[in-house]
Structure formats: C-alpha cells, structure tokens
C-alpha cells in the first residue's frame, strides 16, 4: 500500500517496506514524461520514471476523448512530454563472454607471454659466454 502526494515541483511517495515506513521525495524533472498505456479495454495514464517502482498511475478511462484531454492536462501541469509506450519487446539473447580463459587467469598474466618451451630455444655456438653450472 502506498500513498502518493502530487505537487508541481515534486512527488512524495509514502510506503512501507518490510514494516519500515518510508517517504520518498522525487523531483518532477526526474520523471521521463506522462505515458498512455493500454490495459484490456481501457487506457491508463502513468507518470513514467526510469525506476519502474517509482512509476505512478494517474488515472484510467475507457473513453478515448476523456483520456486524451487528461493526458494533455497532466503533461501541461508537470511540464513533461507526452510519451507513447511501444509494445513490449522480446528480451535480447544472452551474450557470450569475450574470453573463456579470463575467469581462470588474472588479467596481468593473460597479457604476459607464457614460458618459452625448450624446443624453440636458440643455441649460440662459437661465442665466448660465461655460464654457471652446478
């Protein structure tokens, strides 16, 4: 259960979360606009926020003219654009990670070249080198 107070400059939402009462004060400029949603045979006006939990229903009606005039009035009062919500779209397919080995090796080790194998080492002959052997 939540209570909503509408003002020209801000909106106050009062609700209880897990028994703790809270009041959320949101500026009207933080809302995206006033949207028109279709529900069954009626239309619903909604004050749309980026966070769906802060989206506020303003009214419903099955009369097209009444909802259109209310949509214009709410938009003028809050000085927000009128939005039409597109049809819900399908969720995007899950993207693969770029590198499967990334989770196994630290980033700086991935950049470094792995140790050189003994098969590919070059042998220097006829040079004067000092080599310490055990």
Secondary structure, DSSP 8 states (H G I E B T S, - for coil): -EEEEE-SSEEEEEEEETTEEEEEEEEGGGS-EEEEEEETTEEEEEEE-SSGGG-EEEEEES-HHHHHHHHHHHHHHHT--EEE-------------S-GGGGTS-HHHHHS-----GGG-----S--------
